């Protein structure tokens, strides 16, 4: 490796945000279609597409290796907050902008993927103090 951390999270402007998530096996699009969360085998992608009436024409794509995600939690409003290691703002997903069942499915799948990748240092134990591992 060099001085450049190619394996860490990154944020970039791309001309086609939808192409960035073409390799993902799970996608979650906001109801207004301007925001996409996507999961690949190794990364979480967060894409913000340019809004029609804004001056911007490029999409912002945030990409993080799953093992760099330090916490995935649901918020009081039923949304999602994804914390990334390092100097990155949390990815906050507003429940009102996403289909509820899809959001829940994405949360469960992401949570499992992060655990499998060795990402989260799961500081909050499940209710009851026991862990139900397996099946």
Protein Blocks (a to p, Z undefined) as FASTA:
>chain_A
ZZbdfkbccddddfblmlmmmmpcbdcddfklpaccdddfkbccddddddfkbmbfbdcd
ddddfklpmbdcddfkopacdddehjddcddddfklpcfklmmmmmmmmmmmmmmnomag
cfbccehhiaceeZZ
